[in-house]
C-alpha cells in the first residue's frame, strides 16, 4: 500500500476557512465604511487644486519658516503652532502646491468618517454610528475645509475625538478614556485658541454630569482635576505667547456679533437654511425625546445632555467674548462641529421614520459642492500681469494681510510694501498693534519713500481689493484698509513719474476675495526735476 495521503485530504487541509465561519458582519461593516470614505473622497476632491485665499497664503508662509522658529513667528499672527508645524513637515515631504497642501486637510476630514462611526456606535448603538459616519462624510462645512490649507478640518476631528472621550470618561464612567480626552483637548488648544471656549464648555458640562449623577460627583471631580490639570501643565509653555497675542494682535477685521449671530453660524455649519431646518426638525425631535424619556442617570440621556451643554456653552461663551474682542466667524466654530454631528446622529436615529426622511433630505442638500474654484481671484489675476515683473520690482498691497498669498504666486526676488511700510517678511502678517500703525500710515509717510527710491525703468505692481459691498468693509480694520487703498491708488495714478502699463481685470467676480492689479513703470528718475511723490500723496489726502 502506498503511504501517500488520500488525494481527497490534500485540498481539505489546504482549504481556506469555511465561508460560513467568516465574520460577515465585520466584513460588511468594513465594506460600508470604505464606501463612505470613498464617497467623502469624491465629494471633497472636486476643487482640490483651487487657488489659495488670504489665510491659506498665510498658512504656507508661516509653515515655510524653520520648525523651531514657527512659535516665535506666531507672536505676530495670533494662532497656536500645531497645525503650522504639521504643515511644515508635510510640505517638506509632499510639496507646497495647492493640491498638495490641501491633501493634509483632506486626510483629517476623511479620518472623521471612522471617528464618527466609533463615536456614535460606542456611545449609543450601531445605527447612530452609521448615521454619524454618513454626516461626517458629506457635511459641507467639512467639505469646504477639507480643501483648504487651514487647521479647521483637524479641529473638527479633534473635537469629535475629545467629545466622545469626554462622554465615555465622565458620563459613562469609563476612566480609561481620560487620557484620550486629555490628549485631544491639549491638541485642540495647540491648534486654535477657540479650544479655550470648548474647555469652558466641557467644565460646564461636568456640572450637569454631577447634577445627573450625584453618586459619582467625587469621582467626576477627582478625574476632572487630574485631566484638566494635566492639560494645563502641557499648555503652560504657550501661555506667555497667548497673553502677548491677546494684548497685541486680535482680529480688528471683525465686528461684534449680533444677538442672532449664533443661529446664523449654526445654520452655515449645517449647510444653509433649508438643510438646517430639516436637521432641526428631524434630529431635534429625537434629541428632545431622548432627554424627556430618559430618567436621571440614564446613559443615553446623560450623553445627549452633556454634549448639548458643551456645544451650547462653547457657542455662547465665544459670543460673549466676541462682544469685547470681536472674532465671531463661522470657521472658528469647528470646535463644536464634532459634538453637533454626534448629537444630530443620535437625534435622527431617535426620530424613527421622520429621522430617515430627514437624513435623506439633508444628504441631498449637503452633497451639492460649494464653488471653491471661485473662493479667491488672486491666482487668476496675478497670472495676467506677473510676466511683466522682474527681480527688484516693487509689489504694493493696499490690503496688508493679502501679501502672503501674493508672495506665494509671484516670482522670487521682488520687493514688497504695504501701507504699513516695507514688508521684509511677506509670508507673515504682522498683526501687532496693526490698527494703530495703519491709522498713522499716511501716503506721504509710507508710500512716497517707496516710490522715490525705485530706480527708473522698474515696475510697481499695485494690488488692491475689489469692494463690492461697503457693509462688508465696516470693521475698524477693513474700513481703514478701504480708505488707504483709495489714497494709495490715487497717489500712484497721479504721480507723473509713473505710467500705467497693464491692468488685470477682476476675473470671477463671484470670488469672495477679489482683487484688481495695476502695473506701473517708472519713466522718470527721482530728483529735483521730477514731481516729488510726497506732494502728490499729500494732495490726495
LOFI-5498 format. One line per 2 residues: number of its first residue (from 1); for each residue x, y, z of C-alpha. Coordinates in steps of 0.02 Angstrom, whole numbers, plus 50000, padded with zeros to 5 digits. Layout:
REM LOFI-5498
NUM> X,Y,Z ~ ...
REM end
This chain:
REM LOFI-5498
1> 50000,50000,50000 ~ 50061,50174,49962
3> 50098,50285,50111 ~ 50041,50440,50015
5> 49896,50530,50095 ~ 49724,50513,50024
7> 49705,50627,49875 ~ 49545,50696,49943
9> 49629,50751,50104 ~ 49750,50872,50022
11> 49627,51006,49969 ~ 49536,50987,50135
13> 49695,51027,50232 ~ 49743,51174,50117
15> 49571,51246,50104 ~ 49529,51419,50170
17> 49416,51432,50323 ~ 49238,51383,50284
19> 49141,51530,50215 ~ 49003,51512,50342
21> 49129,51543,50481 ~ 49189,51710,50411
23> 49133,51862,50514 ~ 49018,51928,50378
25> 48952,52066,50491 ~ 49129,52131,50513
27> 49166,52115,50327 ~ 49006,52207,50284
29> 49046,52345,50408 ~ 49220,52368,50336
31> 49149,52375,50160 ~ 49016,52501,50210
33> 49143,52609,50298 ~ 49257,52601,50147
35> 49113,52653,50035 ~ 49077,52804,50146
37> 49259,52855,50141 ~ 49258,52840,49951
39> 49103,52949,49941 ~ 49184,53075,50055
41> 49341,53074,49949 ~ 49243,53104,49789
43> 49141,53246,49864 ~ 49295,53328,49940
45> 49417,53323,49795 ~ 49320,53412,49659
47> 49408,53576,49697 ~ 49568,53510,49773
49> 49677,53618,49660 ~ 49579,53779,49691
51> 49683,53935,49717 ~ 49731,54000,49887
53> 49639,54138,49977 ~ 49719,54256,50103
55> 49729,54141,50254 ~ 49795,53994,50153
57> 49938,54103,50092 ~ 49975,54144,50273
59> 49973,53958,50319 ~ 50104,53917,50188
61> 50205,54072,50230 ~ 50212,54033,50416
63> 50243,53847,50389 ~ 50388,53888,50272
65> 50493,53950,50418 ~ 50610,53828,50508
67> 50513,53720,50629 ~ 50596,53795,50782
69> 50554,53974,50726 ~ 50368,53947,50698
71> 50316,53982,50880 ~ 50411,54147,50877
73> 50338,54196,50708 ~ 50162,54164,50775
75> 50184,54305,50901 ~ 50142,54415,50752
77> 49993,54312,50695 ~ 49889,54260,50846
79> 49873,54071,50821 ~ 49943,53917,50910
81> 50082,53818,50821 ~ 50024,53637,50799
83> 49944,53647,50627 ~ 50086,53752,50556
85> 50214,53629,50622 ~ 50120,53484,50542
87> 50105,53581,50379 ~ 50292,53619,50383
89> 50334,53434,50392 ~ 50200,53393,50263
91> 50269,53519,50137 ~ 50444,53450,50160
93> 50382,53276,50116 ~ 50238,53305,49994
95> 50259,53480,49922 ~ 50187,53656,49936
97> 50071,53665,49785 ~ 49888,53700,49818
99> 49826,53521,49796 ~ 49973,53453,49894
101> 49941,53561,50047 ~ 49753,53534,50032
103> 49784,53347,50045 ~ 49833,53366,50227
105> 49663,53440,50269 ~ 49579,53307,50162
107> 49659,53170,50266 ~ 49594,53248,50426
109> 49420,53262,50351 ~ 49420,53081,50291
111> 49476,53025,50464 ~ 49316,53097,50538
113> 49216,52961,50450 ~ 49282,52813,50551
115> 49294,52926,50703 ~ 49110,52969,50684
117> 49065,52786,50666 ~ 49159,52747,50826
119> 49082,52895,50917 ~ 48901,52856,50879
121> 48919,52667,50893 ~ 49014,52667,51058
123> 48908,52800,51142 ~ 48737,52742,51081
125> 48714,52600,50957 ~ 48772,52544,50783
127> 48633,52639,50695 ~ 48688,52803,50774
129> 48867,52763,50724 ~ 48823,52738,50541
131> 48718,52896,50535 ~ 48859,52994,50616
133> 48986,52924,50493 ~ 48871,52973,50349
135> 48854,53150,50415 ~ 49043,53162,50436
137> 49068,53102,50257 ~ 48962,53236,50174
139> 48948,53384,50294 ~ 48976,53540,50186
141> 49073,53632,50321 ~ 49200,53491,50319
143> 49193,53482,50129 ~ 49248,53664,50117
145> 49388,53648,50245 ~ 49446,53480,50178
147> 49505,53579,50026 ~ 49585,53725,50116
149> 49760,53742,50186 ~ 49697,53786,50358
151> 49678,53699,50526 ~ 49488,53681,50533
153> 49471,53502,50469 ~ 49598,53450,50602
155> 49500,53546,50732 ~ 49338,53456,50687
157> 49425,53287,50701 ~ 49499,53330,50870
159> 49332,53398,50936 ~ 49248,53235,50883
161> 49378,53131,50975 ~ 49380,53243,51128
163> 49190,53247,51144 ~ 49173,53059,51128
165> 49310,53028,51254 ~ 49233,53158,51371
167> 49064,53069,51371 ~ 49144,52898,51394
169> 49253,52957,51537 ~ 49137,53070,51635
171> 48959,53020,51589 ~ 48981,52833,51567
173> 49117,52818,51699 ~ 49243,52733,51584
175> 49401,52807,51657 ~ 49515,52726,51529
177> 49458,52864,51409 ~ 49528,53003,51520
179> 49699,53002,51433 ~ 49617,53013,51261
181> 49513,53162,51315 ~ 49664,53248,51390
183> 49772,53221,51236 ~ 49634,53276,51116
185> 49597,53434,51217 ~ 49781,53479,51228
187> 49800,53458,51040 ~ 49646,53567,51014
189> 49722,53704,51122 ~ 49881,53698,51018
191> 49778,53704,50858 ~ 49659,53850,50886
193> 49627,53973,51027 ~ 49439,53941,51024
195> 49478,53774,51105 ~ 49485,53877,51265
197> 49298,53908,51245 ~ 49274,53722,51214
199> 49365,53690,51377 ~ 49245,53806,51468
201> 49101,53713,51388 ~ 49172,53548,51449
203> 49185,53614,51627 ~ 49004,53674,51625
205> 48951,53505,51554 ~ 49037,53424,51703
207> 48921,53520,51820 ~ 48772,53443,51732
209> 48852,53271,51742 ~ 48872,53294,51930
211> 48692,53350,51942 ~ 48631,53200,51843
213> 48737,53075,51940 ~ 48755,53133,52121
215> 48830,52965,52170 ~ 48976,52995,52052
217> 49017,53175,52099 ~ 49175,53134,52194
219> 49243,53026,52054 ~ 49199,53156,51923
221> 49281,53295,52024 ~ 49442,53197,52051
223> 49452,53142,51870 ~ 49419,53319,51810
225> 49554,53392,51921 ~ 49677,53263,51858
227> 49644,53278,51672 ~ 49618,53467,51664
229> 49770,53492,51775 ~ 49875,53384,51659
231> 49812,53479,51507 ~ 49853,53644,51595
233> 50031,53588,51627 ~ 50052,53537,51444
235> 49979,53703,51385 ~ 50075,53811,51509
237> 50228,53841,51396 ~ 50116,53925,51267
239> 50025,54039,51391 ~ 50153,54183,51386
241> 50138,54189,51196 ~ 49948,54182,51209
243> 49948,54329,51329 ~ 50058,54429,51210
245> 49944,54387,51064 ~ 49789,54440,51160
247> 49869,54607,51205 ~ 49945,54648,51036
249> 49859,54555,50893 ~ 49673,54513,50895
251> 49553,54523,50747 ~ 49522,54708,50705
253> 49447,54649,50539 ~ 49293,54581,50631
255> 49142,54664,50712 ~ 49046,54618,50868
257> 48916,54483,50829 ~ 48730,54519,50836
259> 48613,54425,50955 ~ 48558,54313,50811
261> 48736,54276,50753 ~ 48748,54106,50841
263> 48595,54042,50749 ~ 48663,54105,50584
265> 48831,54021,50613 ~ 48747,53856,50659
267> 48643,53867,50501 ~ 48801,53886,50397
269> 48882,53736,50482 ~ 48728,53633,50442
271> 48730,53679,50258 ~ 48615,53830,50247
273> 48436,53872,50289 ~ 48344,53726,50208
275> 48463,53591,50271 ~ 48471,53669,50444
277> 48281,53674,50456 ~ 48265,53491,50405
279> 48401,53443,50529 ~ 48316,53543,50667
281> 48150,53457,50638 ~ 48219,53283,50612
283> 48361,53274,50737 ~ 48286,53399,50859
285> 48134,53290,50888 ~ 48244,53140,50927
287> 48356,53238,51046 ~ 48206,53305,51141
289> 48134,53129,51153 ~ 48297,53059,51220
291> 48303,53194,51353 ~ 48120,53184,51404
293> 48101,52995,51401 ~ 48264,52956,51488
295> 48270,52958,51676 ~ 48407,53038,51778
297> 48561,52928,51770 ~ 48513,52853,51602
299> 48668,52836,51492 ~ 48589,52896,51330
301> 48505,53044,51414 ~ 48666,53091,51504
303> 48768,53081,51343 ~ 48646,53192,51248
305> 48634,53321,51387 ~ 48822,53328,51410
307> 48857,53356,51225 ~ 48716,53482,51209
309> 48778,53583,51358 ~ 48957,53575,51295
311> 48912,53638,51121 ~ 48791,53774,51177
313> 48907,53839,51312 ~ 49052,53849,51190
315> 48943,53943,51066 ~ 48880,54066,51197
317> 49049,54096,51282 ~ 49129,54132,51113
319> 48987,54254,51075 ~ 49009,54344,51242
321> 49198,54360,51222 ~ 49174,54423,51044
323> 49072,54568,51111 ~ 49234,54632,51188
325> 49360,54562,51064 ~ 49264,54531,50901
327> 49311,54371,50809 ~ 49148,54278,50782
329> 49169,54191,50615 ~ 49094,54026,50560
331> 49257,53934,50530 ~ 49309,53956,50713
333> 49157,53855,50764 ~ 49246,53700,50702
335> 49273,53668,50888 ~ 49089,53616,50908
337> 49060,53527,50743 ~ 49111,53362,50822
339> 48980,53361,50961 ~ 48849,53434,50843
341> 48869,53290,50720 ~ 48856,53158,50856
343> 48704,53245,50929 ~ 48624,53255,50757
345> 48655,53070,50727 ~ 48579,53022,50895
347> 48428,53133,50860 ~ 48399,53065,50685
349> 48412,52886,50749 ~ 48287,52926,50886
351> 48160,53004,50769 ~ 48114,52840,50681
353> 48038,52869,50508 ~ 48050,53058,50524
355> 48236,53038,50555 ~ 48258,52931,50399
357> 48167,53058,50291 ~ 48268,53200,50366
359> 48432,53107,50337 ~ 48389,53080,50153
361> 48343,53263,50130 ~ 48497,53325,50221
363> 48607,53212,50115 ~ 48526,53285,49960
365> 48562,53464,50017 ~ 48737,53426,50080
367> 48807,53337,49928 ~ 48796,53496,49824
369> 48977,53550,49810 ~ 49017,53732,49858
371> 49102,53828,49717 ~ 49276,53826,49792
373> 49356,53866,49624 ~ 49296,54046,49647
375> 49345,54068,49829 ~ 49485,54185,49775
377> 49532,54275,49615 ~ 49713,54304,49666
379> 49792,54165,49564 ~ 49699,54207,49404
381> 49725,54395,49414 ~ 49911,54383,49451
383> 49937,54261,49307 ~ 49889,54403,49189
385> 50021,54525,49250 ~ 50163,54434,49337
387> 50256,54402,49173 ~ 50298,54588,49169
389> 50387,54587,49336 ~ 50574,54561,49360
391> 50684,54545,49515 ~ 50695,54712,49605
393> 50521,54771,49555 ~ 50404,54832,49692
395> 50241,54748,49741 ~ 50119,54853,49843
397> 49967,54776,49925 ~ 49846,54902,49999
399> 49768,54755,50094 ~ 49915,54707,50208
401> 49862,54531,50256 ~ 49848,54484,50072
403> 50036,54497,50049 ~ 50070,54315,50095
405> 49964,54246,49953 ~ 50040,54372,49832
407> 50212,54314,49883 ~ 50159,54134,49850
409> 50103,54166,49671 ~ 50230,54296,49615
411> 50410,54262,49557 ~ 50557,54272,49676
413> 50666,54425,49701 ~ 50532,54558,49715
415> 50517,54695,49845 ~ 50358,54710,49948
417> 50269,54853,50035 ~ 50100,54890,50114
419> 50025,55047,50190 ~ 50117,54992,50348
421> 50285,55012,50259 ~ 50415,54896,50183
423> 50373,54713,50211 ~ 50528,54608,50240
425> 50428,54452,50288 ~ 50289,54444,50156
427> 50237,54268,50207 ~ 50177,54329,50378
429> 50053,54463,50425 ~ 50116,54566,50572
431> 49957,54598,50671 ~ 50048,54676,50818
433> 49961,54841,50855 ~ 49917,54842,50670
435> 49764,54954,50682 ~ 49862,55090,50769
437> 50001,55078,50639 ~ 49879,55083,50494
439> 49797,55240,50563 ~ 49967,55325,50559
441> 50010,55262,50385 ~ 49985,55417,50278
443> 50037,55401,50095 ~ 50168,55539,50112
445> 50249,55443,50255 ~ 50247,55265,50190
447> 50212,55269,50003 ~ 50324,55413,49950
449> 50488,55337,50014 ~ 50450,55175,49921
451> 50419,55265,49756 ~ 50563,55389,49775
453> 50691,55253,49800 ~ 50638,55148,49650
455> 50759,55162,49501 ~ 50698,55220,49330
457> 50634,55077,49224 ~ 50573,54974,49371
459> 50393,54918,49388 ~ 50267,54938,49526
461> 50127,54811,49546 ~ 49984,54886,49644
463> 49858,54760,49710 ~ 49701,54823,49793
465> 49541,54735,49848 ~ 49380,54747,49750
467> 49248,54815,49867 ~ 49076,54766,49805
469> 48984,54798,49969 ~ 49041,54934,50086
471> 48947,54845,50225 ~ 49072,54702,50213
473> 49211,54826,50248 ~ 49138,54910,50402
475> 49252,54841,50538 ~ 49385,54960,50606
477> 49524,54875,50508 ~ 49433,54845,50344
479> 49358,55019,50343 ~ 49533,55092,50359
481> 49601,54973,50226 ~ 49466,55035,50108
483> 49518,55214,50140 ~ 49704,55182,50123
485> 49675,55083,49963 ~ 49591,55231,49882
487> 49726,55352,49942 ~ 49871,55246,49880
489> 49790,55210,49713 ~ 49758,55394,49682
491> 49934,55443,49734 ~ 50016,55319,49616
493> 49898,55358,49472 ~ 49934,55545,49484
495> 50123,55531,49504 ~ 50195,55592,49336
497> 50350,55484,49356 ~ 50245,55327,49331
499> 50143,55269,49183 ~ 50018,55127,49188
501> 50074,54979,49084 ~ 49946,54845,49119
503> 49789,54809,49218 ~ 49716,54641,49264
505> 49525,54643,49263 ~ 49440,54551,49403
507> 49404,54379,49332 ~ 49274,54283,49427
509> 49178,54419,49518 ~ 49091,54286,49621
511> 49253,54259,49717 ~ 49238,54312,49897
513> 49414,54386,49892 ~ 49426,54480,49727
515> 49570,54595,49680 ~ 49623,54717,49545
517> 49806,54726,49492 ~ 49887,54876,49406
519> 50066,54879,49340 ~ 50158,55045,49327
521> 50330,55082,49252 ~ 50442,55220,49322
523> 50490,55330,49174 ~ 50575,55474,49266
525> 50716,55462,49394 ~ 50698,55533,49569
527> 50768,55707,49590 ~ 50726,55893,49589
529> 50668,55885,49408 ~ 50531,55761,49450
531> 50372,55799,49543 ~ 50401,55735,49718
533> 50289,55592,49769 ~ 50258,55674,49936
535> 50173,55821,49851 ~ 50061,55706,49752
537> 50023,55598,49902 ~ 49981,55747,50011
539> 49863,55813,49878 ~ 49762,55653,49885
541> 49729,55658,50072
REM end
